[in-house]
């Protein structure tokens, strides 16, 4: 994710994102969903893409998955106000099922088109750690498809960015077929985020 050109300002990124046509996803989305949070955060959380409610509200992680994310963060005492939260892809990808808009996973080429915005966010924030929420976020960070099972539980180093931690996207918890599966995924995410926070404390 290296780039020798000057980084734009936060205002320039926001303005440019609202006019982004780098891939076709902008055509059907209600609006772009920019990242939000502390511009002084030592950590950047990267999700997959906006969902239906995020697309309508214009804010990341405000739907059902966002509520789960907030619960996990609160359970380990990590205020959302202290972090910066964004997505690998900034427009909602979906298909229609009757009147419902059903989430679709972004294609690798769509993730690649959007990497420039994540690169700008990262260069401005200069975080000490990145938390990848789900496999699409890992793809955006590394350029490679990788399974979360092979990545979880460790701090990973990248040449061009800060170290990163990979964990489940909170929507994964919601997709579990029973309460036992949801609890297991929830606890795994708690463990990963606790490890991330302890890493930041040790590095400060």
PyMOL commands that place a pseudoatom at each C-alpha (Angstrom):
pseudoatom trace, name=CA, resn=UNK, resi=1, chain=A, elem=C, hetatm=0, pos=[0.000, 0.000, 0.000]
pseudoatom trace, name=CA, resn=UNK, resi=2, chain=A, elem=C, hetatm=0, pos=[2.984, 2.323, -0.374]
pseudoatom trace, name=CA, resn=UNK, resi=3, chain=A, elem=C, hetatm=0, pos=[2.673, 5.553, -2.391]
pseudoatom trace, name=CA, resn=UNK, resi=4, chain=A, elem=C, hetatm=0, pos=[5.228, 8.337, -2.777]
pseudoatom trace, name=CA, resn=UNK, resi=5, chain=A, elem=C, hetatm=0, pos=[2.702, 11.026, -3.789]
pseudoatom trace, name=CA, resn=UNK, resi=6, chain=A, elem=C, hetatm=0, pos=[1.490, 13.540, -1.171]
pseudoatom trace, name=CA, resn=UNK, resi=7, chain=A, elem=C, hetatm=0, pos=[-1.456, 12.354, 0.884]
pseudoatom trace, name=CA, resn=UNK, resi=8, chain=A, elem=C, hetatm=0, pos=[-4.680, 14.357, 0.466]
pseudoatom trace, name=CA, resn=UNK, resi=9, chain=A, elem=C, hetatm=0, pos=[-6.344, 15.908, 3.493]
pseudoatom trace, name=CA, resn=UNK, resi=10, chain=A, elem=C, hetatm=0, pos=[-9.314, 14.333, 5.252]
pseudoatom trace, name=CA, resn=UNK, resi=11, chain=A, elem=C, hetatm=0, pos=[-11.571, 16.914, 3.614]
pseudoatom trace, name=CA, resn=UNK, resi=12, chain=A, elem=C, hetatm=0, pos=[-10.157, 16.123, 0.166]
pseudoatom trace, name=CA, resn=UNK, resi=13, chain=A, elem=C, hetatm=0, pos=[-10.660, 12.387, 0.711]
pseudoatom trace, name=CA, resn=UNK, resi=14, chain=A, elem=C, hetatm=0, pos=[-14.278, 12.905, 1.740]
pseudoatom trace, name=CA, resn=UNK, resi=15, chain=A, elem=C, hetatm=0, pos=[-14.988, 15.170, -1.215]
pseudoatom trace, name=CA, resn=UNK, resi=16, chain=A, elem=C, hetatm=0, pos=[-13.318, 12.813, -3.681]
pseudoatom trace, name=CA, resn=UNK, resi=17, chain=A, elem=C, hetatm=0, pos=[-15.142, 9.792, -2.269]
pseudoatom trace, name=CA, resn=UNK, resi=18, chain=A, elem=C, hetatm=0, pos=[-18.486, 11.484, -2.855]
pseudoatom trace, name=CA, resn=UNK, resi=19, chain=A, elem=C, hetatm=0, pos=[-17.584, 11.706, -6.544]
pseudoatom trace, name=CA, resn=UNK, resi=20, chain=A, elem=C, hetatm=0, pos=[-15.930, 8.288, -6.848]
pseudoatom trace, name=CA, resn=UNK, resi=21, chain=A, elem=C, hetatm=0, pos=[-16.706, 6.256, -9.982]
pseudoatom trace, name=CA, resn=UNK, resi=22, chain=A, elem=C, hetatm=0, pos=[-13.685, 3.941, -9.872]
pseudoatom trace, name=CA, resn=UNK, resi=23, chain=A, elem=C, hetatm=0, pos=[-15.962, 0.883, -10.029]
pseudoatom trace, name=CA, resn=UNK, resi=24, chain=A, elem=C, hetatm=0, pos=[-19.632, 0.406, -10.898]
pseudoatom trace, name=CA, resn=UNK, resi=25, chain=A, elem=C, hetatm=0, pos=[-20.897, 0.009, -7.320]
pseudoatom trace, name=CA, resn=UNK, resi=26, chain=A, elem=C, hetatm=0, pos=[-21.639, 3.735, -7.040]
pseudoatom trace, name=CA, resn=UNK, resi=27, chain=A, elem=C, hetatm=0, pos=[-24.426, 3.388, -9.623]
pseudoatom trace, name=CA, resn=UNK, resi=28, chain=A, elem=C, hetatm=0, pos=[-26.849, 1.515, -7.361]
pseudoatom trace, name=CA, resn=UNK, resi=29, chain=A, elem=C, hetatm=0, pos=[-25.737, 2.613, -3.885]
pseudoatom trace, name=CA, resn=UNK, resi=30, chain=A, elem=C, hetatm=0, pos=[-27.614, 5.405, -2.137]
pseudoatom trace, name=CA, resn=UNK, resi=31, chain=A, elem=C, hetatm=0, pos=[-24.374, 7.143, -1.205]
pseudoatom trace, name=CA, resn=UNK, resi=32, chain=A, elem=C, hetatm=0, pos=[-20.751, 6.569, -0.375]
pseudoatom trace, name=CA, resn=UNK, resi=33, chain=A, elem=C, hetatm=0, pos=[-19.991, 5.652, 3.233]
pseudoatom trace, name=CA, resn=UNK, resi=34, chain=A, elem=C, hetatm=0, pos=[-16.770, 7.232, 4.466]
pseudoatom trace, name=CA, resn=UNK, resi=35, chain=A, elem=C, hetatm=0, pos=[-14.793, 6.182, 7.498]
pseudoatom trace, name=CA, resn=UNK, resi=36, chain=A, elem=C, hetatm=0, pos=[-15.366, 7.921, 10.806]
pseudoatom trace, name=CA, resn=UNK, resi=37, chain=A, elem=C, hetatm=0, pos=[-13.824, 8.244, 14.213]
pseudoatom trace, name=CA, resn=UNK, resi=38, chain=A, elem=C, hetatm=0, pos=[-10.783, 9.772, 15.839]
pseudoatom trace, name=CA, resn=UNK, resi=39, chain=A, elem=C, hetatm=0, pos=[-8.177, 11.140, 13.435]
pseudoatom trace, name=CA, resn=UNK, resi=40, chain=A, elem=C, hetatm=0, pos=[-5.664, 10.666, 16.253]
pseudoatom trace, name=CA, resn=UNK, resi=41, chain=A, elem=C, hetatm=0, pos=[-6.438, 7.000, 16.772]
pseudoatom trace, name=CA, resn=UNK, resi=42, chain=A, elem=C, hetatm=0, pos=[-3.471, 4.602, 17.004]
pseudoatom trace, name=CA, resn=UNK, resi=43, chain=A, elem=C, hetatm=0, pos=[-5.632, 1.919, 15.351]
pseudoatom trace, name=CA, resn=UNK, resi=44, chain=A, elem=C, hetatm=0, pos=[-7.723, 1.660, 12.209]
pseudoatom trace, name=CA, resn=UNK, resi=45, chain=A, elem=C, hetatm=0, pos=[-10.507, -0.925, 12.037]
pseudoatom trace, name=CA, resn=UNK, resi=46, chain=A, elem=C, hetatm=0, pos=[-11.301, -2.075, 8.498]
pseudoatom trace, name=CA, resn=UNK, resi=47, chain=A, elem=C, hetatm=0, pos=[-14.573, -3.838, 7.706]
pseudoatom trace, name=CA, resn=UNK, resi=48, chain=A, elem=C, hetatm=0, pos=[-15.879, -5.183, 4.410]
pseudoatom trace, name=CA, resn=UNK, resi=49, chain=A, elem=C, hetatm=0, pos=[-18.420, -2.727, 2.990]
pseudoatom trace, name=CA, resn=UNK, resi=50, chain=A, elem=C, hetatm=0, pos=[-21.485, -0.749, 4.078]
pseudoatom trace, name=CA, resn=UNK, resi=51, chain=A, elem=C, hetatm=0, pos=[-24.661, -2.745, 4.650]
pseudoatom trace, name=CA, resn=UNK, resi=52, chain=A, elem=C, hetatm=0, pos=[-28.226, -1.707, 3.899]
pseudoatom trace, name=CA, resn=UNK, resi=53, chain=A, elem=C, hetatm=0, pos=[-28.610, 0.549, 6.940]
pseudoatom trace, name=CA, resn=UNK, resi=54, chain=A, elem=C, hetatm=0, pos=[-25.129, 2.030, 6.537]
pseudoatom trace, name=CA, resn=UNK, resi=55, chain=A, elem=C, hetatm=0, pos=[-25.917, 2.856, 2.904]
pseudoatom trace, name=CA, resn=UNK, resi=56, chain=A, elem=C, hetatm=0, pos=[-29.061, 4.698, 3.956]
pseudoatom trace, name=CA, resn=UNK, resi=57, chain=A, elem=C, hetatm=0, pos=[-27.475, 6.483, 6.937]
pseudoatom trace, name=CA, resn=UNK, resi=58, chain=A, elem=C, hetatm=0, pos=[-24.133, 7.283, 5.290]
pseudoatom trace, name=CA, resn=UNK, resi=59, chain=A, elem=C, hetatm=0, pos=[-22.225, 6.003, 8.338]
pseudoatom trace, name=CA, resn=UNK, resi=60, chain=A, elem=C, hetatm=0, pos=[-20.226, 2.801, 8.908]
pseudoatom trace, name=CA, resn=UNK, resi=61, chain=A, elem=C, hetatm=0, pos=[-21.312, 0.058, 11.334]
pseudoatom trace, name=CA, resn=UNK, resi=62, chain=A, elem=C, hetatm=0, pos=[-24.713, 1.393, 12.381]
pseudoatom trace, name=CA, resn=UNK, resi=63, chain=A, elem=C, hetatm=0, pos=[-26.783, -1.673, 11.410]
pseudoatom trace, name=CA, resn=UNK, resi=64, chain=A, elem=C, hetatm=0, pos=[-27.126, -5.070, 13.126]
pseudoatom trace, name=CA, resn=UNK, resi=65, chain=A, elem=C, hetatm=0, pos=[-23.436, -5.928, 12.665]
pseudoatom trace, name=CA, resn=UNK, resi=66, chain=A, elem=C, hetatm=0, pos=[-22.509, -2.517, 14.029]
pseudoatom trace, name=CA, resn=UNK, resi=67, chain=A, elem=C, hetatm=0, pos=[-24.512, -3.177, 17.174]
pseudoatom trace, name=CA, resn=UNK, resi=68, chain=A, elem=C, hetatm=0, pos=[-22.627, -6.451, 17.677]
pseudoatom trace, name=CA, resn=UNK, resi=69, chain=A, elem=C, hetatm=0, pos=[-19.343, -4.624, 17.116]
pseudoatom trace, name=CA, resn=UNK, resi=70, chain=A, elem=C, hetatm=0, pos=[-20.269, -2.023, 19.729]
pseudoatom trace, name=CA, resn=UNK, resi=71, chain=A, elem=C, hetatm=0, pos=[-21.215, -4.768, 22.193]
pseudoatom trace, name=CA, resn=UNK, resi=72, chain=A, elem=C, hetatm=0, pos=[-17.903, -6.576, 21.753]
pseudoatom trace, name=CA, resn=UNK, resi=73, chain=A, elem=C, hetatm=0, pos=[-15.942, -3.354, 22.105]
pseudoatom trace, name=CA, resn=UNK, resi=74, chain=A, elem=C, hetatm=0, pos=[-17.900, -2.358, 25.221]
pseudoatom trace, name=CA, resn=UNK, resi=75, chain=A, elem=C, hetatm=0, pos=[-17.351, -5.798, 26.743]
pseudoatom trace, name=CA, resn=UNK, resi=76, chain=A, elem=C, hetatm=0, pos=[-13.574, -5.247, 26.705]
pseudoatom trace, name=CA, resn=UNK, resi=77, chain=A, elem=C, hetatm=0, pos=[-13.772, -1.591, 27.715]
pseudoatom trace, name=CA, resn=UNK, resi=78, chain=A, elem=C, hetatm=0, pos=[-12.673, -0.105, 24.387]
pseudoatom trace, name=CA, resn=UNK, resi=79, chain=A, elem=C, hetatm=0, pos=[-14.747, 3.002, 23.547]
pseudoatom trace, name=CA, resn=UNK, resi=80, chain=A, elem=C, hetatm=0, pos=[-15.658, 3.395, 19.893]
pseudoatom trace, name=CA, resn=UNK, resi=81, chain=A, elem=C, hetatm=0, pos=[-14.850, 7.103, 20.222]
pseudoatom trace, name=CA, resn=UNK, resi=82, chain=A, elem=C, hetatm=0, pos=[-11.154, 6.211, 20.578]
pseudoatom trace, name=CA, resn=UNK, resi=83, chain=A, elem=C, hetatm=0, pos=[-10.836, 4.412, 17.240]
pseudoatom trace, name=CA, resn=UNK, resi=84, chain=A, elem=C, hetatm=0, pos=[-11.101, 5.069, 13.519]
pseudoatom trace, name=CA, resn=UNK, resi=85, chain=A, elem=C, hetatm=0, pos=[-13.500, 2.785, 11.666]
pseudoatom trace, name=CA, resn=UNK, resi=86, chain=A, elem=C, hetatm=0, pos=[-13.795, 2.329, 7.898]
pseudoatom trace, name=CA, resn=UNK, resi=87, chain=A, elem=C, hetatm=0, pos=[-14.521, -0.250, 5.211]
pseudoatom trace, name=CA, resn=UNK, resi=88, chain=A, elem=C, hetatm=0, pos=[-12.439, -1.828, 2.471]
pseudoatom trace, name=CA, resn=UNK, resi=89, chain=A, elem=C, hetatm=0, pos=[-15.184, -0.946, -0.040]
pseudoatom trace, name=CA, resn=UNK, resi=90, chain=A, elem=C, hetatm=0, pos=[-17.107, 2.301, 0.384]
pseudoatom trace, name=CA, resn=UNK, resi=91, chain=A, elem=C, hetatm=0, pos=[-20.305, 1.535, -1.576]
pseudoatom trace, name=CA, resn=UNK, resi=92, chain=A, elem=C, hetatm=0, pos=[-22.992, -1.044, -0.773]
pseudoatom trace, name=CA, resn=UNK, resi=93, chain=A, elem=C, hetatm=0, pos=[-23.062, -4.041, -3.139]
pseudoatom trace, name=CA, resn=UNK, resi=94, chain=A, elem=C, hetatm=0, pos=[-26.366, -5.902, -3.194]
pseudoatom trace, name=CA, resn=UNK, resi=95, chain=A, elem=C, hetatm=0, pos=[-28.982, -7.712, -5.244]
pseudoatom trace, name=CA, resn=UNK, resi=96, chain=A, elem=C, hetatm=0, pos=[-32.745, -7.322, -4.991]
pseudoatom trace, name=CA, resn=UNK, resi=97, chain=A, elem=C, hetatm=0, pos=[-34.935, -10.052, -3.547]
pseudoatom trace, name=CA, resn=UNK, resi=98, chain=A, elem=C, hetatm=0, pos=[-38.405, -8.618, -3.870]
pseudoatom trace, name=CA, resn=UNK, resi=99, chain=A, elem=C, hetatm=0, pos=[-38.143, -5.260, -2.110]
pseudoatom trace, name=CA, resn=UNK, resi=100, chain=A, elem=C, hetatm=0, pos=[-35.184, -6.333, 0.026]
pseudoatom trace, name=CA, resn=UNK, resi=101, chain=A, elem=C, hetatm=0, pos=[-31.594, -5.450, -0.767]
pseudoatom trace, name=CA, resn=UNK, resi=102, chain=A, elem=C, hetatm=0, pos=[-29.433, -8.499, -0.056]
pseudoatom trace, name=CA, resn=UNK, resi=103, chain=A, elem=C, hetatm=0, pos=[-25.732, -8.088, 0.688]
pseudoatom trace, name=CA, resn=UNK, resi=104, chain=A, elem=C, hetatm=0, pos=[-23.220, -9.361, -1.868]
pseudoatom trace, name=CA, resn=UNK, resi=105, chain=A, elem=C, hetatm=0, pos=[-19.521, -9.847, -1.152]
pseudoatom trace, name=CA, resn=UNK, resi=106, chain=A, elem=C, hetatm=0, pos=[-17.387, -7.390, -3.150]
pseudoatom trace, name=CA, resn=UNK, resi=107, chain=A, elem=C, hetatm=0, pos=[-15.378, -8.914, -5.985]
pseudoatom trace, name=CA, resn=UNK, resi=108, chain=A, elem=C, hetatm=0, pos=[-11.558, -8.769, -5.759]
pseudoatom trace, name=CA, resn=UNK, resi=109, chain=A, elem=C, hetatm=0, pos=[-11.433, -6.184, -8.542]
pseudoatom trace, name=CA, resn=UNK, resi=110, chain=A, elem=C, hetatm=0, pos=[-13.870, -3.967, -6.622]
pseudoatom trace, name=CA, resn=UNK, resi=111, chain=A, elem=C, hetatm=0, pos=[-11.724, -4.277, -3.502]
pseudoatom trace, name=CA, resn=UNK, resi=112, chain=A, elem=C, hetatm=0, pos=[-8.668, -3.359, -5.569]
pseudoatom trace, name=CA, resn=UNK, resi=113, chain=A, elem=C, hetatm=0, pos=[-10.399, -0.286, -7.021]
pseudoatom trace, name=CA, resn=UNK, resi=114, chain=A, elem=C, hetatm=0, pos=[-11.162, 0.935, -3.513]
pseudoatom trace, name=CA, resn=UNK, resi=115, chain=A, elem=C, hetatm=0, pos=[-7.718, 0.302, -2.016]
pseudoatom trace, name=CA, resn=UNK, resi=116, chain=A, elem=C, hetatm=0, pos=[-6.616, 3.834, -2.904]
pseudoatom trace, name=CA, resn=UNK, resi=117, chain=A, elem=C, hetatm=0, pos=[-9.027, 5.272, -0.312]
pseudoatom trace, name=CA, resn=UNK, resi=118, chain=A, elem=C, hetatm=0, pos=[-7.873, 2.909, 2.396]
pseudoatom trace, name=CA, resn=UNK, resi=119, chain=A, elem=C, hetatm=0, pos=[-4.297, 3.820, 1.494]
pseudoatom trace, name=CA, resn=UNK, resi=120, chain=A, elem=C, hetatm=0, pos=[-5.078, 7.523, 1.907]
pseudoatom trace, name=CA, resn=UNK, resi=121, chain=A, elem=C, hetatm=0, pos=[-6.801, 6.928, 5.251]
pseudoatom trace, name=CA, resn=UNK, resi=122, chain=A, elem=C, hetatm=0, pos=[-3.885, 4.862, 6.482]
pseudoatom trace, name=CA, resn=UNK, resi=123, chain=A, elem=C, hetatm=0, pos=[-1.276, 7.431, 5.408]
pseudoatom trace, name=CA, resn=UNK, resi=124, chain=A, elem=C, hetatm=0, pos=[-3.098, 10.267, 7.155]
pseudoatom trace, name=CA, resn=UNK, resi=125, chain=A, elem=C, hetatm=0, pos=[-3.827, 8.327, 10.324]
pseudoatom trace, name=CA, resn=UNK, resi=126, chain=A, elem=C, hetatm=0, pos=[-0.408, 6.627, 10.582]
pseudoatom trace, name=CA, resn=UNK, resi=127, chain=A, elem=C, hetatm=0, pos=[-1.824, 3.965, 12.945]
pseudoatom trace, name=CA, resn=UNK, resi=128, chain=A, elem=C, hetatm=0, pos=[0.326, 1.658, 15.009]
pseudoatom trace, name=CA, resn=UNK, resi=129, chain=A, elem=C, hetatm=0, pos=[-2.068, -1.221, 14.319]
pseudoatom trace, name=CA, resn=UNK, resi=130, chain=A, elem=C, hetatm=0, pos=[-4.730, -2.220, 11.807]
pseudoatom trace, name=CA, resn=UNK, resi=131, chain=A, elem=C, hetatm=0, pos=[-7.600, -4.543, 12.735]
pseudoatom trace, name=CA, resn=UNK, resi=132, chain=A, elem=C, hetatm=0, pos=[-9.037, -6.430, 9.765]
pseudoatom trace, name=CA, resn=UNK, resi=133, chain=A, elem=C, hetatm=0, pos=[-12.662, -7.409, 10.334]
pseudoatom trace, name=CA, resn=UNK, resi=134, chain=A, elem=C, hetatm=0, pos=[-13.210, -10.323, 7.962]
pseudoatom trace, name=CA, resn=UNK, resi=135, chain=A, elem=C, hetatm=0, pos=[-11.573, -11.808, 4.897]
pseudoatom trace, name=CA, resn=UNK, resi=136, chain=A, elem=C, hetatm=0, pos=[-12.387, -8.906, 2.551]
pseudoatom trace, name=CA, resn=UNK, resi=137, chain=A, elem=C, hetatm=0, pos=[-10.515, -6.518, 4.841]
pseudoatom trace, name=CA, resn=UNK, resi=138, chain=A, elem=C, hetatm=0, pos=[-7.537, -8.901, 4.836]
pseudoatom trace, name=CA, resn=UNK, resi=139, chain=A, elem=C, hetatm=0, pos=[-7.642, -8.946, 1.024]
pseudoatom trace, name=CA, resn=UNK, resi=140, chain=A, elem=C, hetatm=0, pos=[-7.647, -5.136, 0.951]
pseudoatom trace, name=CA, resn=UNK, resi=141, chain=A, elem=C, hetatm=0, pos=[-4.656, -4.970, 3.295]
pseudoatom trace, name=CA, resn=UNK, resi=142, chain=A, elem=C, hetatm=0, pos=[-2.511, -7.723, 1.828]
pseudoatom trace, name=CA, resn=UNK, resi=143, chain=A, elem=C, hetatm=0, pos=[-3.730, -8.133, -1.738]
pseudoatom trace, name=CA, resn=UNK, resi=144, chain=A, elem=C, hetatm=0, pos=[-4.170, -11.851, -1.059]
pseudoatom trace, name=CA, resn=UNK, resi=145, chain=A, elem=C, hetatm=0, pos=[-7.140, -14.088, -0.310]
pseudoatom trace, name=CA, resn=UNK, resi=146, chain=A, elem=C, hetatm=0, pos=[-6.513, -15.758, 3.043]
pseudoatom trace, name=CA, resn=UNK, resi=147, chain=A, elem=C, hetatm=0, pos=[-8.618, -17.658, 5.550]
pseudoatom trace, name=CA, resn=UNK, resi=148, chain=A, elem=C, hetatm=0, pos=[-9.214, -16.100, 8.939]
pseudoatom trace, name=CA, resn=UNK, resi=149, chain=A, elem=C, hetatm=0, pos=[-8.550, -19.415, 10.660]
pseudoatom trace, name=CA, resn=UNK, resi=150, chain=A, elem=C, hetatm=0, pos=[-4.947, -19.242, 9.481]
pseudoatom trace, name=CA, resn=UNK, resi=151, chain=A, elem=C, hetatm=0, pos=[-4.521, -15.633, 10.620]
pseudoatom trace, name=CA, resn=UNK, resi=152, chain=A, elem=C, hetatm=0, pos=[-6.369, -15.249, 13.898]
pseudoatom trace, name=CA, resn=UNK, resi=153, chain=A, elem=C, hetatm=0, pos=[-4.590, -15.100, 17.234]
pseudoatom trace, name=CA, resn=UNK, resi=154, chain=A, elem=C, hetatm=0, pos=[-1.369, -13.441, 16.068]
pseudoatom trace, name=CA, resn=UNK, resi=155, chain=A, elem=C, hetatm=0, pos=[0.060, -10.041, 15.234]
pseudoatom trace, name=CA, resn=UNK, resi=156, chain=A, elem=C, hetatm=0, pos=[1.047, -9.966, 11.555]
pseudoatom trace, name=CA, resn=UNK, resi=157, chain=A, elem=C, hetatm=0, pos=[3.694, -7.738, 10.008]
pseudoatom trace, name=CA, resn=UNK, resi=158, chain=A, elem=C, hetatm=0, pos=[3.435, -6.078, 6.615]
pseudoatom trace, name=CA, resn=UNK, resi=159, chain=A, elem=C, hetatm=0, pos=[6.213, -4.287, 4.766]
pseudoatom trace, name=CA, resn=UNK, resi=160, chain=A, elem=C, hetatm=0, pos=[4.145, -1.262, 3.777]
pseudoatom trace, name=CA, resn=UNK, resi=161, chain=A, elem=C, hetatm=0, pos=[1.793, -0.721, 6.706]
pseudoatom trace, name=CA, resn=UNK, resi=162, chain=A, elem=C, hetatm=0, pos=[1.581, -1.133, 10.440]
pseudoatom trace, name=CA, resn=UNK, resi=163, chain=A, elem=C, hetatm=0, pos=[1.114, -4.617, 11.916]
pseudoatom trace, name=CA, resn=UNK, resi=164, chain=A, elem=C, hetatm=0, pos=[-2.376, -6.031, 11.680]
pseudoatom trace, name=CA, resn=UNK, resi=165, chain=A, elem=C, hetatm=0, pos=[-4.696, -8.335, 13.571]
pseudoatom trace, name=CA, resn=UNK, resi=166, chain=A, elem=C, hetatm=0, pos=[-7.359, -10.339, 11.743]
pseudoatom trace, name=CA, resn=UNK, resi=167, chain=A, elem=C, hetatm=0, pos=[-10.647, -11.284, 13.346]
pseudoatom trace, name=CA, resn=UNK, resi=168, chain=A, elem=C, hetatm=0, pos=[-14.194, -12.109, 12.357]
pseudoatom trace, name=CA, resn=UNK, resi=169, chain=A, elem=C, hetatm=0, pos=[-16.492, -9.506, 10.916]
pseudoatom trace, name=CA, resn=UNK, resi=170, chain=A, elem=C, hetatm=0, pos=[-19.336, -9.017, 13.417]
pseudoatom trace, name=CA, resn=UNK, resi=171, chain=A, elem=C, hetatm=0, pos=[-21.823, -10.131, 10.751]
pseudoatom trace, name=CA, resn=UNK, resi=172, chain=A, elem=C, hetatm=0, pos=[-20.192, -13.574, 10.995]
pseudoatom trace, name=CA, resn=UNK, resi=173, chain=A, elem=C, hetatm=0, pos=[-21.507, -13.810, 14.555]
pseudoatom trace, name=CA, resn=UNK, resi=174, chain=A, elem=C, hetatm=0, pos=[-25.014, -12.980, 13.339]
pseudoatom trace, name=CA, resn=UNK, resi=175, chain=A, elem=C, hetatm=0, pos=[-24.837, -15.645, 10.639]
pseudoatom trace, name=CA, resn=UNK, resi=176, chain=A, elem=C, hetatm=0, pos=[-24.175, -18.490, 13.050]
pseudoatom trace, name=CA, resn=UNK, resi=177, chain=A, elem=C, hetatm=0, pos=[-27.075, -20.987, 13.011]
pseudoatom trace, name=CA, resn=UNK, resi=178, chain=A, elem=C, hetatm=0, pos=[-27.394, -21.418, 16.777]
pseudoatom trace, name=CA, resn=UNK, resi=179, chain=A, elem=C, hetatm=0, pos=[-26.597, -19.745, 20.090]
pseudoatom trace, name=CA, resn=UNK, resi=180, chain=A, elem=C, hetatm=0, pos=[-23.590, -21.960, 20.750]
pseudoatom trace, name=CA, resn=UNK, resi=181, chain=A, elem=C, hetatm=0, pos=[-22.007, -20.913, 17.461]
pseudoatom trace, name=CA, resn=UNK, resi=182, chain=A, elem=C, hetatm=0, pos=[-22.742, -17.259, 18.120]
pseudoatom trace, name=CA, resn=UNK, resi=183, chain=A, elem=C, hetatm=0, pos=[-21.180, -17.413, 21.573]
pseudoatom trace, name=CA, resn=UNK, resi=184, chain=A, elem=C, hetatm=0, pos=[-18.084, -19.136, 20.238]
pseudoatom trace, name=CA, resn=UNK, resi=185, chain=A, elem=C, hetatm=0, pos=[-17.591, -16.555, 17.483]
pseudoatom trace, name=CA, resn=UNK, resi=186, chain=A, elem=C, hetatm=0, pos=[-18.340, -13.687, 19.895]
pseudoatom trace, name=CA, resn=UNK, resi=187, chain=A, elem=C, hetatm=0, pos=[-15.727, -14.913, 22.375]
pseudoatom trace, name=CA, resn=UNK, resi=188, chain=A, elem=C, hetatm=0, pos=[-13.184, -15.384, 19.606]
pseudoatom trace, name=CA, resn=UNK, resi=189, chain=A, elem=C, hetatm=0, pos=[-13.670, -11.787, 18.507]
pseudoatom trace, name=CA, resn=UNK, resi=190, chain=A, elem=C, hetatm=0, pos=[-13.348, -10.628, 22.113]
pseudoatom trace, name=CA, resn=UNK, resi=191, chain=A, elem=C, hetatm=0, pos=[-10.029, -12.487, 22.406]
pseudoatom trace, name=CA, resn=UNK, resi=192, chain=A, elem=C, hetatm=0, pos=[-8.682, -11.006, 19.171]
pseudoatom trace, name=CA, resn=UNK, resi=193, chain=A, elem=C, hetatm=0, pos=[-9.625, -7.442, 20.073]
pseudoatom trace, name=CA, resn=UNK, resi=194, chain=A, elem=C, hetatm=0, pos=[-8.232, -7.846, 23.586]
pseudoatom trace, name=CA, resn=UNK, resi=195, chain=A, elem=C, hetatm=0, pos=[-4.948, -8.954, 22.020]
pseudoatom trace, name=CA, resn=UNK, resi=196, chain=A, elem=C, hetatm=0, pos=[-5.040, -5.918, 19.725]
pseudoatom trace, name=CA, resn=UNK, resi=197, chain=A, elem=C, hetatm=0, pos=[-5.626, -3.512, 22.602]
pseudoatom trace, name=CA, resn=UNK, resi=198, chain=A, elem=C, hetatm=0, pos=[-2.879, -5.069, 24.713]
pseudoatom trace, name=CA, resn=UNK, resi=199, chain=A, elem=C, hetatm=0, pos=[-0.483, -4.741, 21.770]
pseudoatom trace, name=CA, resn=UNK, resi=200, chain=A, elem=C, hetatm=0, pos=[-1.272, -1.031, 21.515]
pseudoatom trace, name=CA, resn=UNK, resi=201, chain=A, elem=C, hetatm=0, pos=[-0.803, -0.498, 25.244]
pseudoatom trace, name=CA, resn=UNK, resi=202, chain=A, elem=C, hetatm=0, pos=[2.570, -2.242, 25.143]
pseudoatom trace, name=CA, resn=UNK, resi=203, chain=A, elem=C, hetatm=0, pos=[3.639, -0.152, 22.147]
pseudoatom trace, name=CA, resn=UNK, resi=204, chain=A, elem=C, hetatm=0, pos=[2.612, 3.194, 23.647]
for i in range(1, 204): cmd.bond("trace and resi %d" % i, "trace and resi %d" % (i + 1))
show_as sticks, trace
zoom trace
